[in-house]
Amino acid sequence: MRKIILLVFAIAVTACQKKETAVETAATKTTAVKDTHTFAEPDKAVVKHLDLDIKVDFETQTISGKASWTIDNKSKGNAIIFDENTLEIEKVTLGDEEKETRFSLGNEVEFHGKPLQITIEPGTTKVNIYYKTTKDAVALQWLTPVQTADKKHPFLFSQGESVWSRTWIPCQDSPAIRFTYNAKVAVPKDLMAVMSATNPQQKNNTGIYTFKQDKAIPSYLMAIAVGDLAFKSIDERTGVYAEPSVVDKAAWEFAELGKMVHAAEKLFGPYRWGRYDVLVLPPSFPYGGMENPNLTFLTPGVIAGDRSLTSLLAHELGHSWSGNLVTNATWDDVWLNEGFTTYVEHRIGEALFGKKEALMQDVLSRKVLSDNMQDYGPKNPSTQLKVNVTGKNPDESLSDIPYEKGYAFLQTVENAIGREKFDAFITEYFNSHAFQSITTEDFLKYFNEHLIKGDQTLADQIKAEEWIYQSDIPSNITQPVSEDFNAIDQIQKNWRKTGVKGLSAKIKSTNEKQHFIDYLPADLTVAEMTAIDNEFNFTKGGNFVIKRQWFVQAIRHQYQPAYPAIEQFMVATSRTGSLQTLYKEMVKTPEGKTWAKQIFEKAKPGYHLTTVQDLQNTLK
């Protein structure tokens, strides 16, 4: 997922509190880890397959139905434990004969919900849970017609990462537990349902849709969306879903999607999920993108009209290898998902758009990392890659650190051994851990056995454990240089003397504009802001990233002509990370904090619940 939020969280590496036992697989040796964010006990009884039969009701804003779980009762015991959070459990039965059985809910734990303990028999292989969601389901966002692009029909989408799938399906909600699924979904006849599985490409006249996901996935990748959707093909295995007024724009914006998949395959091996489609959601989606298998969910903010923000799509595609194929076993290990995916994203971008573009992206990436380090402080344990969010909301593991520091670490390895060898290593890493969930320690063991191979000089050069287990940035980090950005730096030094007229002809791309905006002088005057805005049309422009970066400067320098556009921007989007950037800038002054609270109250009905929770902390 990219990009999320900046949250401060305390980490203690020495307090892992994980019970580990060795487990042999056909491909490699990994460890089974107790995930502290699930009540499930998969070493005793674990799910293997889900048959989901549900109805989506927009009038009551509920999902109801039956989750039939095929299980492996490993211990031949008399109980299995599921995770649930705010669900109404109506009854539970066993087997195809639907023999009713006892169930009980344990004590509620913040961020975790309640353990759902079900009485089973030693030979039980199927558990059927009849349930209904409630208005408190964090994973579900119900939109009224006015909150959609076309303003005609309601819309529903889910967001399961990290532990929110348990708010719409009773499940064993851990990234370490993988299962296949089939689903039957009933929706209003004028709407269409899609899921993280094989999908229909047009509406039917029954309102009933069936789905199949034959690859084992963790619960956070369960996803559903229901709305007035149209589909447009890009090539034989890629396409775009969106509301009818958006689908043509989206298909044009993502015209390179098929090429992206081919580029990724050339780098890191075959795409194993069949089709790769994308769904453009309404603005309330809280993230840039979510890598749901077969169907990436995307913010409409990526549709810039000039294909300039498609690196986000490359990131979500990259998760088809790192994250969906090879998954972090716990949320302490999230850098294994996001660091590797950021590396894959940059490599896809370089393959498609060239070295110059890649170097600019690298410089921007290092700035994000540097800004994060400055926010946290160099000794803050939050800047480690391996974290500890035991007892906390696991969403707190999803800062920019696992993305950017993880990417910088992998670049360090690449520079130490050469790209050819590193590509071979990563490809084999993906292949040997395919459809498995692993820990940081599993990765390090594989890394030492298959790459370091006892070469202490190489190990000392890379400093893997320092990168992973220590705070701050190791001294061996590479600092990329972009000649294109160097040219903009020269312009930055002189424009106050020569004026800004004509600069828009020299600073053209999204990357170049972002770099120019980010390094504007700290003592910028309102008159200078006005001149820059007149030259580039930043305030009224359509590019999401450029507007966000410009609005930071407008807030910082009290450029009031941009205030109406800032407010409109903050009401129209629910992208948590981008909103955090602006709200955090606002609250630095008493006047700004008052303004921020006014905007928040106005925008809150359209924000995703997780966005509301995060921004409330910022505004305290």
Long-range contacts (C-beta under 8 A, 24 or more apart in sequence): 1-161, 1-287, 1-288, 1-289, 1-290, 1-291, 1-316, 1-319, 1-338, 1-398, 2-287, 2-288, 2-289, 2-312, 2-315, 2-316, 2-338, 2-341, 2-342, 2-345, 2-403, 3-287, 3-288, 3-400, 3-403, 3-577, 4-287, 4-395, 4-398, 4-399, 4-400, 4-576, 4-577, 5-395, 5-398, 5-399, 5-576, 5-577, 5-580, 5-614, 6-372, 6-375, 6-399, 6-400, 6-577, 6-580, 6-584, 7-395, 7-396, 7-398, 7-399, 7-614, 7-617, 8-376, 8-380, 8-382, 9-382, 9-387, 9-389, 9-392, 9-396, 9-397, 9-399, 10-381, 10-382, 11-381, 11-382, 11-384, 11-387, 11-388, 11-389, 12-381, 12-388, 13-381, 13-384, 13-386, 13-388, 13-469, 15-388, 15-390, 16-332, 16-388, 17-388, 17-390, 18-330, 18-439, 20-439, 20-441, 25-436, 27-431, 27-432, 27-433, 27-434, 27-436, 28-432, 28-433, 28-436, 28-446, 29-445, 30-329, 30-433, 30-436, 30-438, 30-439, 30-442, 31-329, 31-438, 31-439, 31-441, 31-442, 32-176, 33-176, 33-329, 33-330, 33-439, 35-174, 35-175, 35-176, 35-329, 35-330, 35-331, 36-330, 36-390, 36-391, 37-111, 37-112, 37-162, 37-163, 37-173, 37-174, 37-330, 37-331, 37-389, 37-394, 38-83, 38-112, 38-163, 38-172, 38-173, 38-174, 38-177, 39-81, 39-82, 39-83, 39-106, 39-112, 39-114, 39-115, 39-116, 40-81, 40-82, 40-83, 40-172, 40-173, 40-174, 40-177, 41-81, 42-172, 42-174, 42-176, 42-177, 43-74, 43-75, 44-73, 44-74, 44-75, 44-77, 44-79, 44-80, 45-71, 45-72, 45-73, 45-74, 45-75, 45-77, 45-79, 45-80, 45-81, 45-120, 46-71, 46-72, 46-74, 46-172, 46-177, 47-71, 47-72, 47-171, 47-172, 47-177, 47-179, 48-72, 48-179, 48-180, 49-179, 49-180, 49-181, 49-182, 50-169, 50-171, 50-179, 50-180, 50-181, 50-182, 50-183, 51-181, 51-182, 51-183, 52-169, 52-181, 52-182, 52-183, 52-184, 52-185, 53-183, 53-184, 54-183, 54-184, 54-185, 54-186, 55-185, 55-186, 55-187, 56-156, 56-185, 56-186, 56-187, 56-188, 56-193, 56-224, 56-226, 58-142, 58-154, 58-156, 58-188, 61-135, 61-140, 61-142, 62-132, 62-133, 62-134, 63-132, 63-133, 63-137, 63-140, 63-168, 64-131, 64-132, 64-133, 65-130, 65-131, 66-128, 66-129, 66-130, 66-131, 67-128, 67-129, 67-131, 67-169, 67-170, 67-171, 68-126, 68-127, 68-128, 68-129, 69-126, 69-127, 69-128, 69-129, 69-171, 69-179, 70-125, 70-126, 71-120, 71-124, 71-125, 71-126, 71-127, 72-125, 73-120, 73-122, 73-123, 73-124, 73-125, 76-122, 76-123, 77-120, 77-122, 78-119, 78-120, 78-121, 78-122, 79-117, 79-118, 79-119, 79-120, 80-117, 80-118, 80-120, 80-124, 80-127, 81-115, 81-116, 81-117, 81-118, 81-172, 82-115, 82-116, 82-118, 82-129, 82-166, 82-170, 82-171, 82-172, 83-112, 83-113, 83-115, 83-116, 83-163, 83-166, 83-170, 83-171, 83-172, 83-173, 84-113, 84-114, 84-116, 84-131, 84-166, 84-170, 85-112, 85-113, 85-114, 85-137, 85-138, 85-163, 85-164, 85-166, 85-167, 86-113, 86-133, 86-134, 86-136, 86-137, 86-138, 86-167, 87-131, 87-132, 87-133, 87-134, 87-137, 87-166, 87-167, 87-168, 87-170, 88-131, 88-132, 88-133, 88-134, 89-116, 89-129, 89-130, 89-131, 89-170, 90-130, 90-131, 90-132, 91-130, 92-118, 92-127, 92-128, 92-129, 92-130, 93-127, 93-128, 93-130, 94-120, 94-121, 94-124, 94-126, 94-127, 94-128, 95-124, 95-125, 95-126, 96-126, 98-128, 110-393, 111-163, 111-392, 111-393, 111-394, 112-163, 113-166, 113-167, 116-170, 129-170, 131-170, 133-167, 133-168, 136-167, 137-164, 137-167, 137-168, 138-164, 138-167, 138-609, 138-610, 139-164, 139-165, 139-167, 139-168, 140-167, 140-168, 141-284, 141-285, 141-608, 141-609, 143-282, 143-284, 147-282, 147-283, 147-284, 147-606, 148-227, 148-228, 148-243, 148-282, 149-242, 149-243, 149-245, 149-246, 149-282, 149-300, 150-228, 150-243, 150-244, 150-245, 150-246, 152-228, 153-190, 153-191, 153-227, 153-228, 154-191, 154-227, 155-225, 155-226, 155-227, 155-228, 155-281, 155-282, 156-224, 156-225, 156-226, 156-227, 157-223, 157-224, 157-225, 157-226, 157-227, 157-281, 157-282, 157-285, 157-297, 158-222, 158-223, 158-224, 158-225, 159-223, 159-285, 159-286, 159-287, 159-290, 159-297, 159-608, 159-610, 160-219, 160-220, 160-221, 160-222, 160-223, 161-220, 161-221, 161-290, 161-398, 162-220, 162-331, 162-394, 162-395, 162-397, 162-398, 163-220, 163-331, 163-394, 164-220, 164-610, 165-219, 165-220, 165-222, 166-219, 168-224, 169-219, 169-222, 171-219, 171-222, 172-219, 173-219, 173-220, 174-218, 174-219, 174-330, 175-218, 175-219, 175-220, 175-327, 175-328, 175-329, 175-330, 175-331, 175-437, 176-218, 176-327, 176-329, 176-330, 176-437, 177-218, 177-219, 177-437, 178-216, 178-217, 178-218, 178-327, 178-435, 178-436, 178-437, 179-216, 179-217, 179-219, 180-213, 180-214, 180-215, 180-216, 180-217, 181-211, 181-212, 181-213, 181-217, 181-222, 182-210, 182-211, 182-212, 182-213, 183-210, 183-211, 183-212, 184-208, 184-209, 184-210, 184-211, 185-209, 185-210, 185-211, 185-224, 185-226, 187-226, 190-228, 191-226, 191-227, 191-228, 191-229, 192-226, 192-227, 192-228, 192-229, 193-224, 193-225, 193-226, 194-224, 194-225, 194-226, 194-229, 194-241, 194-279, 194-295, 195-222, 195-223, 195-224, 195-225, 195-295, 196-221, 196-222, 196-223, 196-224, 196-292, 196-293, 196-294, 196-295, 197-293, 197-294, 197-295, 198-274, 198-275, 198-294, 199-241, 199-275, 199-277, 199-294, 199-295, 201-231, 201-233, 201-239, 202-231, 203-229, 213-293, 213-294, 215-272, 215-273, 215-293, 215-435, 216-435, 217-293, 217-324, 218-327, 218-437, 221-291, 221-292, 221-293, 221-324, 223-290, 223-292, 223-295, 223-297, 225-279, 225-281, 225-297, 229-279, 231-277, 234-258, 237-261, 237-274, 237-275, 237-276, 238-275, 238-276, 238-277, 238-278, 239-275, 239-277, 239-278, 240-277, 240-278, 240-279, 240-280, 241-277, 241-278, 241-279, 241-280, 241-295, 242-279, 242-280, 243-280, 243-282, 246-280, 246-300, 246-303, 247-280, 249-303, 249-305, 250-278, 250-280, 250-303, 253-302, 253-303, 253-304, 253-305, 253-307, 253-310, 254-278, 254-310, 254-313, 255-307, 256-307, 256-310, 256-352, 257-313, 257-317, 259-352, 260-310, 260-313, 260-314, 260-317, 260-348, 260-352, 261-317, 263-348, 263-351, 263-352, 264-317, 264-318, 264-320, 264-321, 264-344, 264-348, 266-351, 267-344, 267-347, 267-348, 267-351, 267-423, 267-427, 268-321, 268-344, 268-423, 268-426, 268-427, 268-430, 269-321, 269-427, 269-430, 269-431, 271-320, 272-320, 272-325, 272-434, 273-320, 273-324, 276-317, 276-320, 278-313, 278-316, 283-572, 283-573, 283-574, 283-606, 284-574, 284-606, 284-607, 284-608, 285-574, 285-575, 285-608, 286-574, 286-575, 286-576, 286-607, 286-608, 286-610, 286-611, 287-575, 287-576, 287-577, 288-312, 288-315, 288-575, 288-577, 289-313, 289-315, 289-316, 290-316, 291-316, 291-319, 291-320, 291-323, 291-324, 291-341, 293-320, 293-324, 299-573, 299-575, 301-544, 301-573, 301-575, 301-578, 302-544, 304-510, 304-542, 304-543, 304-544, 304-545, 305-542, 306-510, 306-543, 308-509, 308-510, 308-543, 309-510, 309-543, 309-544, 309-545, 311-345, 311-349, 311-361, 314-344, 314-345, 314-348, 314-349, 314-352, 315-341, 315-342, 315-344, 315-345, 317-345, 317-348, 318-342, 318-343, 318-344, 318-345, 318-348, 321-430, 322-430, 325-430, 325-433, 325-434, 325-435, 326-429, 326-430, 326-433, 326-434, 326-436, 326-438, 327-436, 327-437, 327-438, 328-437, 328-438, 328-439, 329-437, 329-438, 329-439, 329-442, 330-439, 331-389, 331-394, 331-397, 332-386, 332-387, 332-388, 332-389, 332-390, 332-397, 332-440, 333-386, 333-438, 333-439, 333-440, 334-387, 334-397, 334-398, 334-402, 335-385, 335-386, 335-401, 335-402, 335-405, 335-406, 335-440, 335-468, 336-406, 336-438, 336-440, 336-443, 337-402, 338-398, 338-402, 338-403, 338-406, 339-385, 339-402, 339-403, 339-405, 339-406, 339-407, 339-409, 339-410, 340-406, 340-410, 340-426, 341-403, 342-403, 342-404, 342-406, 342-407, 343-406, 343-407, 343-410, 343-411, 343-426, 346-407, 356-482, 356-483, 356-484, 357-511, 359-480, 359-481, 359-482, 359-483, 359-484, 360-482, 360-484, 360-485, 360-509, 360-511, 360-512, 360-515, 361-511, 362-411, 362-480, 362-482, 363-480, 363-481, 363-482, 363-485, 363-515, 364-511, 364-514, 364-515, 365-404, 365-407, 365-408, 366-404, 366-408, 366-479, 366-480, 367-518, 368-400, 368-403, 368-404, 369-400, 369-401, 369-404, 369-405, 369-408, 369-473, 372-399, 372-400, 372-401, 372-404, 373-472, 373-473, 376-401, 378-471, 378-472, 378-473, 379-471, 379-472, 380-471, 381-471, 382-471, 383-471, 383-472, 383-473, 384-468, 384-469, 384-470, 384-471, 385-409, 385-440, 385-467, 385-468, 385-469, 386-440, 386-468, 386-469, 395-610, 400-577, 405-467, 405-473, 408-473, 408-477, 408-478, 409-464, 409-467, 409-468, 411-478, 412-462, 412-463, 412-467, 412-474, 412-476, 412-477, 412-478, 413-451, 413-462, 413-464, 415-478, 416-458, 416-461, 416-462, 417-451, 417-458, 425-450, 425-451, 440-468, 444-468, 484-511, 484-512, 485-511, 485-512, 485-515, 488-512, 488-515, 488-516, 488-519, 489-519, 491-516, 492-516, 492-519, 492-520, 492-521, 496-521, 496-528, 499-531, 500-528, 500-531, 500-532, 500-535, 501-535, 502-535, 503-535, 503-536, 504-535, 504-536, 507-536, 510-543, 510-545, 510-546, 513-538, 513-543, 513-546, 514-545, 514-546, 514-549, 517-546, 517-549, 517-550, 517-552, 517-553, 518-549, 520-553, 524-553, 524-557, 525-557, 526-557, 526-558, 526-559, 526-560, 529-553, 529-554, 529-557, 529-559, 530-559, 530-561, 533-559, 533-561, 533-562, 539-565, 540-565, 544-573, 544-578, 548-578, 548-581, 548-582, 551-582, 552-581, 552-582, 552-585, 555-582, 555-585, 555-586, 555-592, 556-585, 567-599, 567-602, 570-599, 570-603, 571-599, 571-602, 571-603, 571-606, 572-606, 574-606, 574-607, 574-608, 574-611, 576-608, 576-610, 576-611, 576-614, 576-615, 579-607, 579-611, 579-615, 580-614, 580-615, 580-618, 583-615, 583-618, 583-619, 584-618, 587-618, 587-619, 593-619
